[in-house]
Structure formats: C-alpha cells, structure tokens
C-alpha cells in the first residue's frame, strides 16, 4: 500500500533539549504541555505512515 505522508519538520537537537527543559518547568496540566503531547503523537503517526510507504 502506497500512501502520501507529510514529512515531520526537523528540529535541531539543541532546540529539542531546550524545549524539553522548558516543558518540564511548566505547571502540571498546562495547556501548552497538552499541545506538545498531541504534537508528539502526530509526529509518531507520521513516522509510522512513512514506514509503510
């Protein structure tokens, strides 16, 4: 099965590290943290889609 999957936007390791530290500093249950979790789930779905191409 061939499918067209968008490519995840690459994020440099330095930015990923800074983002992780900032995410940890957010209050528990923050809206921004929830958005990040959804984005990570979407990224994982994109990777799975690319794997079946």
N, CA, C and O atoms as a Tripos MOL2 file, in Angstrom:
@<TRIPOS>MOLECULE
protein
  212   211    53     0     0
PROTEIN
NO_CHARGES

@<TRIPOS>ATOM
      1 N           0.8490   -1.1800    0.0000 N.3       1 UNK1
      2 CA          0.0000    0.0000    0.0000 C.3       1 UNK1
      3 C           0.8900    1.2370    0.0000 C.2       1 UNK1
      4 O           1.7430    1.3960    0.8740 O.2       1 UNK1
      5 N           0.6920    2.1020   -0.9710 N.am      2 UNK2
      6 CA          1.4700    3.3300   -1.0570 C.3       2 UNK2
      7 C           0.5890    4.4750   -0.5690 C.2       2 UNK2
      8 O          -0.5790    4.5890   -0.9400 O.2       2 UNK2
      9 N           1.1760    5.3090    0.2640 N.am      3 UNK3
     10 CA          0.4430    6.4390    0.8070 C.3       3 UNK3
     11 C           1.3430    7.6680    0.7980 C.2       3 UNK3
     12 O           2.5630    7.5520    0.9100 O.2       3 UNK3
     13 N           0.7510    8.8150    0.6690 N.am      4 UNK4
     14 CA          1.4980   10.0640    0.7570 C.3       4 UNK4
     15 C           1.4390   10.5470    2.1920 C.2       4 UNK4
     16 O           0.3640   10.8000    2.7340 O.2       4 UNK4
     17 N           2.5940   10.6700    2.7920 N.am      5 UNK5
     18 CA          2.6750   11.1130    4.1740 C.3       5 UNK5
     19 C           3.5180   12.3760    4.2320 C.2       5 UNK5
     20 O           4.5690   12.4430    3.5940 O.2       5 UNK5
     21 N           3.0840   13.3650    4.9740 N.am      6 UNK6
     22 CA          3.9230   14.5400    5.1300 C.3       6 UNK6
     23 C           5.1660   14.1950    5.9360 C.2       6 UNK6
     24 O           5.1440   13.2870    6.7680 O.2       6 UNK6
     25 N           6.2310   14.9100    5.6920 N.am      7 UNK7
     26 CA          7.4660   14.7190    6.4440 C.3       7 UNK7
     27 C           7.4080   15.5550    7.7180 C.2       7 UNK7
     28 O           7.0030   16.7170    7.6680 O.2       7 UNK7
     29 N           7.8030   14.9910    8.8560 N.am      8 UNK8
     30 CA          7.8690   15.8100   10.0660 C.3       8 UNK8
     31 C           8.9240   16.9070    9.8800 C.2       8 UNK8
     32 O           9.9440   16.6920    9.2240 O.2       8 UNK8
     33 N           8.6750   18.0500   10.4460 N.am      9 UNK9
     34 CA          9.6380   19.1410   10.3830 C.3       9 UNK9
     35 C          10.8100   18.8050   11.2890 C.2       9 UNK9
     36 O          10.6160   18.5290   12.4720 O.2       9 UNK9
     37 N          12.0330   18.8250   10.7470 N.am     10 UNK10
     38 CA         13.1860   18.5180   11.5890 C.3      10 UNK10
     39 C          13.4360   19.6400   12.6100 C.2      10 UNK10
     40 O          13.3260   20.8250   12.2970 O.2      10 UNK10
     41 N          13.7690   19.2370   13.8100 N.am     11 UNK11
     42 CA         14.0740   20.1940   14.8770 C.3      11 UNK11
     43 C          15.4620   19.8570   15.3980 C.2      11 UNK11
     44 O          15.7070   18.7280   15.8230 O.2      11 UNK11
     45 N          16.3760   20.8300   15.3700 N.am     12 UNK12
     46 CA         17.7410   20.5660   15.8330 C.3      12 UNK12
     47 C          17.7680   20.0730   17.2790 C.2      12 UNK12
     48 O          16.9270   20.4500   18.0950 O.2      12 UNK12
     49 N          18.7430   19.2300   17.5760 N.am     13 UNK13
     50 CA         18.8640   18.6360   18.9190 C.3      13 UNK13
     51 C          18.9570   19.6990   20.0130 C.2      13 UNK13
     52 O          18.3990   19.5210   21.0960 O.2      13 UNK13
     53 N          19.6460   20.7840   19.7440 N.am     14 UNK14
     54 CA         19.7780   21.8490   20.7550 C.3      14 UNK14
     55 C          18.4050   22.4300   21.1080 C.2      14 UNK14
     56 O          18.1000   22.6520   22.2800 O.2      14 UNK14
     57 N          17.5970   22.6690   20.1030 N.am     15 UNK15
     58 CA         16.2520   23.2090   20.3390 C.3      15 UNK15
     59 C          15.3930   22.1780   21.0580 C.2      15 UNK15
     60 O          14.6140   22.5330   21.9430 O.2      15 UNK15
     61 N          15.5240   20.9050   20.6880 N.am     16 UNK16
     62 CA         14.7650   19.8540   21.3700 C.3      16 UNK16
     63 C          15.1140   19.8100   22.8520 C.2      16 UNK16
     64 O          14.2310   19.6650   23.6970 O.2      16 UNK16
     65 N          16.3940   19.9330   23.1670 N.am     17 UNK17
     66 CA         16.8290   19.9180   24.5630 C.3      17 UNK17
     67 C          16.2820   21.0990   25.3450 C.2      17 UNK17
     68 O          15.8090   20.9490   26.4720 O.2      17 UNK17
     69 N          16.3520   22.2660   24.7410 N.am     18 UNK18
     70 CA         15.8140   23.4620   25.4090 C.3      18 UNK18
     71 C          14.3110   23.3350   25.6070 C.2      18 UNK18
     72 O          13.7860   23.6880   26.6630 O.2      18 UNK18
     73 N          13.6200   22.8310   24.5890 N.am     19 UNK19
     74 CA         12.1650   22.6760   24.6820 C.3      19 UNK19
     75 C          11.7960   21.6920   25.7930 C.2      19 UNK19
     76 O          10.8360   21.9130   26.5320 O.2      19 UNK19
     77 N          12.5560   20.6130   25.9070 N.am     20 UNK20
     78 CA         12.2800   19.6220   26.9530 C.3      20 UNK20
     79 C          12.4330   20.2470   28.3390 C.2      20 UNK20
     80 O          11.6140   20.0130   29.2270 O.2      20 UNK20
     81 N          13.4830   21.0380   28.5150 N.am     21 UNK21
     82 CA         13.6980   21.6910   29.8170 C.3      21 UNK21
     83 C          12.5710   22.6770   30.1160 C.2      21 UNK21
     84 O          12.0890   22.7450   31.2470 O.2      21 UNK21
     85 N          12.1530   23.4320   29.1150 N.am     22 UNK22
     86 CA         11.0680   24.3890   29.3140 C.3      22 UNK22
     87 C           9.7490   23.6740   29.6040 C.2      22 UNK22
     88 O           8.9520   24.1310   30.4230 O.2      22 UNK22
     89 N           9.5300   22.5520   28.9270 N.am     23 UNK23
     90 CA          8.3130   21.7730   29.1550 C.3      23 UNK23
     91 C           8.2640   21.2570   30.5880 C.2      23 UNK23
     92 O           7.2130   21.2790   31.2280 O.2      23 UNK23
     93 N           9.3960   20.7950   31.0810 N.am     24 UNK24
     94 CA          9.4610   20.3060   32.4690 C.3      24 UNK24
     95 C           9.1530   21.4060   33.4750 C.2      24 UNK24
     96 O           8.6530   21.1260   34.5650 O.2      24 UNK24
     97 N           9.4470   22.6570   33.1230 N.am     25 UNK25
     98 CA          9.2350   23.7780   34.0370 C.3      25 UNK25
     99 C           7.7830   24.2510   34.0760 C.2      25 UNK25
    100 O           7.4070   25.0260   34.9560 O.2      25 UNK25
    101 N           6.9690   23.7900   33.1310 N.am     26 UNK26
    102 CA          5.5700   24.2110   33.0980 C.3      26 UNK26
    103 C           4.7900   23.5960   34.2540 C.2      26 UNK26
    104 O           5.1270   22.5110   34.7290 O.2      26 UNK26
    105 N           3.7460   24.2920   34.7050 N.am     27 UNK27
    106 CA          2.9080   23.7120   35.7540 C.3      27 UNK27
    107 C           2.2000   22.4540   35.2550 C.2      27 UNK27
    108 O           1.8830   22.3380   34.0710 O.2      27 UNK27
    109 N           1.9580   21.5260   36.1590 N.am     28 UNK28
    110 CA          1.2700   20.2850   35.8180 C.3      28 UNK28
    111 C          -0.0790   20.6070   35.1900 C.2      28 UNK28
    112 O          -0.8400   21.4200   35.7140 O.2      28 UNK28
    113 N          -0.3720   19.9580   34.0530 N.am     29 UNK29
    114 CA         -1.6520   20.1350   33.3970 C.3      29 UNK29
    115 C          -1.7550   21.3780   32.5330 C.2      29 UNK29
    116 O          -2.8550   21.7470   32.1200 O.2      29 UNK29
    117 N          -0.6280   22.0370   32.2470 N.am     30 UNK30
    118 CA         -0.6930   23.2620   31.4510 C.3      30 UNK30
    119 C          -1.1980   22.9580   30.0400 C.2      30 UNK30
    120 O          -0.9710   21.8710   29.5070 O.2      30 UNK30
    121 N          -1.8760   23.9220   29.4540 N.am     31 UNK31
    122 CA         -2.3940   23.7670   28.0990 C.3      31 UNK31
    123 C          -1.2590   23.5800   27.1020 C.2      31 UNK31
    124 O          -1.3780   22.7800   26.1740 O.2      31 UNK31
    125 N          -0.1730   24.2990   27.2790 N.am     32 UNK32
    126 CA          0.9590   24.1830   26.3670 C.3      32 UNK32
    127 C           1.5350   22.7700   26.4030 C.2      32 UNK32
    128 O           1.8800   22.2200   25.3570 O.2      32 UNK32
    129 N           1.6410   22.1860   27.5760 N.am     33 UNK33
    130 CA          2.1450   20.8110   27.6870 C.3      33 UNK33
    131 C           1.2210   19.8440   26.9480 C.2      33 UNK33
    132 O           1.6940   18.9080   26.3030 O.2      33 UNK33
    133 N          -0.0740   20.0600   27.0360 N.am     34 UNK34
    134 CA         -1.0260   19.1940   26.3490 C.3      34 UNK34
    135 C          -0.8730   19.3010   24.8340 C.2      34 UNK34
    136 O          -0.9760   18.2980   24.1280 O.2      34 UNK34
    137 N          -0.6280   20.5150   24.3290 N.am     35 UNK35
    138 CA         -0.4250   20.7230   22.8960 C.3      35 UNK35
    139 C           0.8440   20.0060   22.4380 C.2      35 UNK35
    140 O           0.8700   19.4100   21.3620 O.2      35 UNK35
    141 N           1.8790   20.0650   23.2450 N.am     36 UNK36
    142 CA          3.1360   19.3870   22.9010 C.3      36 UNK36
    143 C           2.9180   17.8810   22.8210 C.2      36 UNK36
    144 O           3.4220   17.2360   21.9010 O.2      36 UNK36
    145 N           2.1890   17.3190   23.7520 N.am     37 UNK37
    146 CA          1.9140   15.8800   23.7420 C.3      37 UNK37
    147 C           1.1650   15.4870   22.4740 C.2      37 UNK37
    148 O           1.4910   14.4760   21.8520 O.2      37 UNK37
    149 N           0.1680   16.2720   22.0860 N.am     38 UNK38
    150 CA         -0.5810   15.9870   20.8640 C.3      38 UNK38
    151 C           0.3490   16.0560   19.6530 C.2      38 UNK38
    152 O           0.2730   15.2130   18.7590 O.2      38 UNK38
    153 N           1.2190   17.0530   19.6260 N.am     39 UNK39
    154 CA          2.1670   17.2000   18.5190 C.3      39 UNK39
    155 C           3.1140   16.0100   18.4370 C.2      39 UNK39
    156 O           3.4210   15.5370   17.3420 O.2      39 UNK39
    157 N           3.5760   15.5240   19.5800 N.am     40 UNK40
    158 CA          4.4630   14.3570   19.5850 C.3      40 UNK40
    159 C           3.7300   13.1170   19.0850 C.2      40 UNK40
    160 O           4.3040   12.2980   18.3670 O.2      40 UNK40
    161 N           2.4780   12.9840   19.4610 N.am     41 UNK41
    162 CA          1.6890   11.8530   18.9590 C.3      41 UNK41
    163 C           1.5250   11.9400   17.4490 C.2      41 UNK41
    164 O           1.6260   10.9320   16.7500 O.2      41 UNK41
    165 N           1.2720   13.1440   16.9450 N.am     42 UNK42
    166 CA          1.1600   13.3320   15.4990 C.3      42 UNK42
    167 C           2.4670   12.9810   14.8000 C.2      42 UNK42
    168 O           2.4570   12.3620   13.7360 O.2      42 UNK42
    169 N           3.5810   13.3690   15.3890 N.am     43 UNK43
    170 CA          4.8880   13.0470   14.8150 C.3      43 UNK43
    171 C           5.0770   11.5390   14.7340 C.2      43 UNK43
    172 O           5.5730   11.0240   13.7320 O.2      43 UNK43
    173 N           4.6840   10.8360   15.7800 N.am     44 UNK44
    174 CA          4.8150    9.3850   15.7860 C.3      44 UNK44
    175 C           3.9390    8.7460   14.7040 C.2      44 UNK44
    176 O           4.3410    7.7700   14.0710 O.2      44 UNK44
    177 N           2.7530    9.2950   14.4980 N.am     45 UNK45
    178 CA          1.8690    8.7990   13.4380 C.3      45 UNK45
    179 C           2.4800    9.0390   12.0630 C.2      45 UNK45
    180 O           2.3660    8.1880   11.1810 O.2      45 UNK45
    181 N           3.1270   10.1870   11.8670 N.am     46 UNK46
    182 CA          3.7970   10.4770   10.6040 C.3      46 UNK46
    183 C           4.9280    9.4770   10.3580 C.2      46 UNK46
    184 O           5.0980    8.9920    9.2390 O.2      46 UNK46
    185 N           5.6880    9.1740   11.3860 N.am     47 UNK47
    186 CA          6.7730    8.1990   11.2380 C.3      47 UNK47
    187 C           6.2240    6.8310   10.8730 C.2      47 UNK47
    188 O           6.7950    6.1420   10.0270 O.2      47 UNK47
    189 N           5.1260    6.4300   11.4960 N.am     48 UNK48
    190 CA          4.5190    5.1390   11.1770 C.3      48 UNK48
    191 C           4.0020    5.1350    9.7440 C.2      48 UNK48
    192 O           4.1300    4.1350    9.0380 O.2      48 UNK48
    193 N           3.4320    6.2250    9.3220 N.am     49 UNK49
    194 CA          2.9230    6.3340    7.9430 C.3      49 UNK49
    195 C           4.0810    6.1960    6.9620 C.2      49 UNK49
    196 O           3.9600    5.4940    5.9580 O.2      49 UNK49
    197 N           5.1830    6.8450    7.2350 N.am     50 UNK50
    198 CA          6.3390    6.7710    6.3460 C.3      50 UNK50
    199 C           6.8980    5.3560    6.3080 C.2      50 UNK50
    200 O           7.4230    4.9260    5.2810 O.2      50 UNK50
    201 N           6.7940    4.6340    7.4080 N.am     51 UNK51
    202 CA          7.3470    3.2840    7.4870 C.3      51 UNK51
    203 C           6.5890    2.3030    6.5970 C.2      51 UNK51
    204 O           7.1540    1.2930    6.1780 O.2      51 UNK51
    205 N           5.3200    2.5830    6.3020 N.am     52 UNK52
    206 CA          4.5420    1.6620    5.4800 C.3      52 UNK52
    207 C           4.5090    2.0570    4.0120 C.2      52 UNK52
    208 O           3.8940    1.3700    3.1960 O.2      52 UNK52
    209 N           5.1660    3.1610    3.6700 N.am     53 UNK53
    210 CA          5.2100    3.5850    2.2620 C.3      53 UNK53
    211 C           5.9370    2.6040    1.4310 C.2      53 UNK53
    212 O           6.0710    2.7980    0.2230 O.2      53 UNK53
@<TRIPOS>BOND
     1     1     2 1
     2     2     3 1
     3     3     4 2
     4     3     5 am
     5     5     6 1
     6     6     7 1
     7     7     8 2
     8     7     9 am
     9     9    10 1
    10    10    11 1
    11    11    12 2
    12    11    13 am
    13    13    14 1
    14    14    15 1
    15    15    16 2
    16    15    17 am
    17    17    18 1
    18    18    19 1
    19    19    20 2
    20    19    21 am
    21    21    22 1
    22    22    23 1
    23    23    24 2
    24    23    25 am
    25    25    26 1
    26    26    27 1
    27    27    28 2
    28    27    29 am
    29    29    30 1
    30    30    31 1
    31    31    32 2
    32    31    33 am
    33    33    34 1
    34    34    35 1
    35    35    36 2
    36    35    37 am
    37    37    38 1
    38    38    39 1
    39    39    40 2
    40    39    41 am
    41    41    42 1
    42    42    43 1
    43    43    44 2
    44    43    45 am
    45    45    46 1
    46    46    47 1
    47    47    48 2
    48    47    49 am
    49    49    50 1
    50    50    51 1
    51    51    52 2
    52    51    53 am
    53    53    54 1
    54    54    55 1
    55    55    56 2
    56    55    57 am
    57    57    58 1
    58    58    59 1
    59    59    60 2
    60    59    61 am
    61    61    62 1
    62    62    63 1
    63    63    64 2
    64    63    65 am
    65    65    66 1
    66    66    67 1
    67    67    68 2
    68    67    69 am
    69    69    70 1
    70    70    71 1
    71    71    72 2
    72    71    73 am
    73    73    74 1
    74    74    75 1
    75    75    76 2
    76    75    77 am
    77    77    78 1
    78    78    79 1
    79    79    80 2
    80    79    81 am
    81    81    82 1
    82    82    83 1
    83    83    84 2
    84    83    85 am
    85    85    86 1
    86    86    87 1
    87    87    88 2
    88    87    89 am
    89    89    90 1
    90    90    91 1
    91    91    92 2
    92    91    93 am
    93    93    94 1
    94    94    95 1
    95    95    96 2
    96    95    97 am
    97    97    98 1
    98    98    99 1
    99    99   100 2
   100    99   101 am
   101   101   102 1
   102   102   103 1
   103   103   104 2
   104   103   105 am
   105   105   106 1
   106   106   107 1
   107   107   108 2
   108   107   109 am
   109   109   110 1
   110   110   111 1
   111   111   112 2
   112   111   113 am
   113   113   114 1
   114   114   115 1
   115   115   116 2
   116   115   117 am
   117   117   118 1
   118   118   119 1
   119   119   120 2
   120   119   121 am
   121   121   122 1
   122   122   123 1
   123   123   124 2
   124   123   125 am
   125   125   126 1
   126   126   127 1
   127   127   128 2
   128   127   129 am
   129   129   130 1
   130   130   131 1
   131   131   132 2
   132   131   133 am
   133   133   134 1
   134   134   135 1
   135   135   136 2
   136   135   137 am
   137   137   138 1
   138   138   139 1
   139   139   140 2
   140   139   141 am
   141   141   142 1
   142   142   143 1
   143   143   144 2
   144   143   145 am
   145   145   146 1
   146   146   147 1
   147   147   148 2
   148   147   149 am
   149   149   150 1
   150   150   151 1
   151   151   152 2
   152   151   153 am
   153   153   154 1
   154   154   155 1
   155   155   156 2
   156   155   157 am
   157   157   158 1
   158   158   159 1
   159   159   160 2
   160   159   161 am
   161   161   162 1
   162   162   163 1
   163   163   164 2
   164   163   165 am
   165   165   166 1
   166   166   167 1
   167   167   168 2
   168   167   169 am
   169   169   170 1
   170   170   171 1
   171   171   172 2
   172   171   173 am
   173   173   174 1
   174   174   175 1
   175   175   176 2
   176   175   177 am
   177   177   178 1
   178   178   179 1
   179   179   180 2
   180   179   181 am
   181   181   182 1
   182   182   183 1
   183   183   184 2
   184   183   185 am
   185   185   186 1
   186   186   187 1
   187   187   188 2
   188   187   189 am
   189   189   190 1
   190   190   191 1
   191   191   192 2
   192   191   193 am
   193   193   194 1
   194   194   195 1
   195   195   196 2
   196   195   197 am
   197   197   198 1
   198   198   199 1
   199   199   200 2
   200   199   201 am
   201   201   202 1
   202   202   203 1
   203   203   204 2
   204   203   205 am
   205   205   206 1
   206   206   207 1
   207   207   208 2
   208   207   209 am
   209   209   210 1
   210   210   211 1
   211   211   212 2
@<TRIPOS>SUBSTRUCTURE
     1 UNK1         2 RESIDUE 1 A UNK
     2 UNK2         6 RESIDUE 1 A UNK
     3 UNK3        10 RESIDUE 1 A UNK
     4 UNK4        14 RESIDUE 1 A UNK
     5 UNK5        18 RESIDUE 1 A UNK
     6 UNK6        22 RESIDUE 1 A UNK
     7 UNK7        26 RESIDUE 1 A UNK
     8 UNK8        30 RESIDUE 1 A UNK
     9 UNK9        34 RESIDUE 1 A UNK
    10 UNK10       38 RESIDUE 1 A UNK
    11 UNK11       42 RESIDUE 1 A UNK
    12 UNK12       46 RESIDUE 1 A UNK
    13 UNK13       50 RESIDUE 1 A UNK
    14 UNK14       54 RESIDUE 1 A UNK
    15 UNK15       58 RESIDUE 1 A UNK
    16 UNK16       62 RESIDUE 1 A UNK
    17 UNK17       66 RESIDUE 1 A UNK
    18 UNK18       70 RESIDUE 1 A UNK
    19 UNK19       74 RESIDUE 1 A UNK
    20 UNK20       78 RESIDUE 1 A UNK
    21 UNK21       82 RESIDUE 1 A UNK
    22 UNK22       86 RESIDUE 1 A UNK
    23 UNK23       90 RESIDUE 1 A UNK
    24 UNK24       94 RESIDUE 1 A UNK
    25 UNK25       98 RESIDUE 1 A UNK
    26 UNK26      102 RESIDUE 1 A UNK
    27 UNK27      106 RESIDUE 1 A UNK
    28 UNK28      110 RESIDUE 1 A UNK
    29 UNK29      114 RESIDUE 1 A UNK
    30 UNK30      118 RESIDUE 1 A UNK
    31 UNK31      122 RESIDUE 1 A UNK
    32 UNK32      126 RESIDUE 1 A UNK
    33 UNK33      130 RESIDUE 1 A UNK
    34 UNK34      134 RESIDUE 1 A UNK
    35 UNK35      138 RESIDUE 1 A UNK
    36 UNK36      142 RESIDUE 1 A UNK
    37 UNK37      146 RESIDUE 1 A UNK
    38 UNK38      150 RESIDUE 1 A UNK
    39 UNK39      154 RESIDUE 1 A UNK
    40 UNK40      158 RESIDUE 1 A UNK
    41 UNK41      162 RESIDUE 1 A UNK
    42 UNK42      166 RESIDUE 1 A UNK
    43 UNK43      170 RESIDUE 1 A UNK
    44 UNK44      174 RESIDUE 1 A UNK
    45 UNK45      178 RESIDUE 1 A UNK
    46 UNK46      182 RESIDUE 1 A UNK
    47 UNK47      186 RESIDUE 1 A UNK
    48 UNK48      190 RESIDUE 1 A UNK
    49 UNK49      194 RESIDUE 1 A UNK
    50 UNK50      198 RESIDUE 1 A UNK
    51 UNK51      202 RESIDUE 1 A UNK
    52 UNK52      206 RESIDUE 1 A UNK
    53 UNK53      210 RESIDUE 1 A UNK
